Amino acid sequence: MARTRGTGLAPFHLGSNILIWISAVIVMGIVSYFLSLNNNQGSHIIYMEVVSVLTVAFYLAAFFLAAFAGYLMLFNLIFSYLWLVVVVFVAEDFTYSNSALLHTIEAFSFIAFFFLLFNVLHDWHFLGYRTTATTTSRV
């Protein structure tokens, strides 16, 4: 899926960025609620909160950086690794709980990671990271 007119994102890529942002907002809200109940939660939940807040803030800027594919690739690559760690922490901490809110954090953190991984693969494959040789020599 290529860009439509040279500026902006392809519709499916834009949709995945919107899903990443919505998932980060949901995770941020639920984790903030748990932090408001008890501030002594541990380092894993603080990490989840920081990553979700950074994702919400930076992906608002990423919607405007759509014309610069290299910068968006950098955002997607960095945040995919951050969200991978969040998915591991959530699976480690909340898998065997009986709380629906904790399972919601688990689901939406995986959704954010999955679409970030998709964005990295999409950017790598479609937006200019193929090798194209241009020479000025004549044969």
Contacts in CASP RR format, 6 or more apart in sequence:
PFRMAT RR
TARGET T0000
AUTHOR 0000-0000-0000
METHOD contacts of the structure
MODEL  1
MARTRGTGLAPFHLGSNILIWISAVIVMGIVSYFLSLNNNQGSHIIYMEV
VSVLTVAFYLAAFFLAAFAGYLMLFNLIFSYLWLVVVVFVAEDFTYSNSA
LLHTIEAFSFIAFFFLLFNVLHDWHFLGYRTTATTTSRV
1 10 0 8 1.000
1 11 0 8 1.000
1 12 0 8 1.000
1 13 0 8 1.000
1 122 0 8 1.000
1 126 0 8 1.000
2 10 0 8 1.000
2 126 0 8 1.000
3 9 0 8 1.000
3 10 0 8 1.000
3 127 0 8 1.000
4 10 0 8 1.000
4 11 0 8 1.000
6 67 0 8 1.000
7 66 0 8 1.000
7 67 0 8 1.000
8 14 0 8 1.000
8 66 0 8 1.000
8 67 0 8 1.000
9 17 0 8 1.000
9 66 0 8 1.000
10 126 0 8 1.000
13 119 0 8 1.000
13 122 0 8 1.000
14 66 0 8 1.000
16 115 0 8 1.000
16 118 0 8 1.000
16 119 0 8 1.000
16 122 0 8 1.000
17 59 0 8 1.000
17 62 0 8 1.000
17 63 0 8 1.000
17 115 0 8 1.000
17 119 0 8 1.000
19 111 0 8 1.000
19 112 0 8 1.000
19 115 0 8 1.000
20 55 0 8 1.000
20 59 0 8 1.000
20 79 0 8 1.000
20 112 0 8 1.000
20 115 0 8 1.000
20 116 0 8 1.000
20 119 0 8 1.000
21 55 0 8 1.000
21 56 0 8 1.000
21 59 0 8 1.000
21 60 0 8 1.000
23 108 0 8 1.000
23 109 0 8 1.000
23 111 0 8 1.000
23 112 0 8 1.000
23 115 0 8 1.000
24 52 0 8 1.000
24 55 0 8 1.000
24 56 0 8 1.000
24 59 0 8 1.000
24 112 0 8 1.000
25 52 0 8 1.000
25 56 0 8 1.000
26 104 0 8 1.000
26 108 0 8 1.000
27 48 0 8 1.000
27 52 0 8 1.000
27 86 0 8 1.000
27 105 0 8 1.000
27 108 0 8 1.000
27 109 0 8 1.000
27 112 0 8 1.000
28 49 0 8 1.000
28 52 0 8 1.000
28 53 0 8 1.000
28 56 0 8 1.000
29 52 0 8 1.000
30 101 0 8 1.000
30 104 0 8 1.000
30 105 0 8 1.000
31 45 0 8 1.000
31 48 0 8 1.000
31 49 0 8 1.000
31 52 0 8 1.000
31 105 0 8 1.000
32 49 0 8 1.000
33 101 0 8 1.000
34 41 0 8 1.000
34 45 0 8 1.000
34 101 0 8 1.000
35 41 0 8 1.000
35 45 0 8 1.000
35 46 0 8 1.000
35 49 0 8 1.000
44 89 0 8 1.000
44 92 0 8 1.000
44 93 0 8 1.000
45 93 0 8 1.000
47 85 0 8 1.000
47 86 0 8 1.000
47 89 0 8 1.000
48 86 0 8 1.000
48 89 0 8 1.000
48 90 0 8 1.000
48 105 0 8 1.000
48 109 0 8 1.000
51 79 0 8 1.000
51 82 0 8 1.000
51 83 0 8 1.000
51 85 0 8 1.000
51 86 0 8 1.000
52 86 0 8 1.000
54 79 0 8 1.000
54 82 0 8 1.000
55 79 0 8 1.000
55 82 0 8 1.000
55 83 0 8 1.000
55 112 0 8 1.000
58 75 0 8 1.000
58 79 0 8 1.000
59 75 0 8 1.000
59 79 0 8 1.000
62 72 0 8 1.000
62 75 0 8 1.000
65 71 0 8 1.000
65 72 0 8 1.000
65 75 0 8 1.000
66 72 0 8 1.000
69 123 0 8 1.000
69 127 0 8 1.000
69 128 0 8 1.000
70 123 0 8 1.000
70 127 0 8 1.000
72 119 0 8 1.000
72 123 0 8 1.000
73 120 0 8 1.000
73 123 0 8 1.000
73 124 0 8 1.000
73 127 0 8 1.000
73 129 0 8 1.000
76 116 0 8 1.000
76 119 0 8 1.000
76 120 0 8 1.000
76 123 0 8 1.000
77 120 0 8 1.000
79 116 0 8 1.000
80 113 0 8 1.000
80 116 0 8 1.000
80 117 0 8 1.000
80 119 0 8 1.000
80 120 0 8 1.000
83 109 0 8 1.000
83 112 0 8 1.000
83 113 0 8 1.000
83 116 0 8 1.000
84 113 0 8 1.000
86 109 0 8 1.000
86 112 0 8 1.000
86 113 0 8 1.000
87 109 0 8 1.000
87 110 0 8 1.000
87 113 0 8 1.000
90 105 0 8 1.000
90 106 0 8 1.000
90 109 0 8 1.000
91 106 0 8 1.000
94 102 0 8 1.000
94 103 0 8 1.000
94 105 0 8 1.000
94 106 0 8 1.000
95 106 0 8 1.000
97 103 0 8 1.000
123 129 0 8 1.000
END
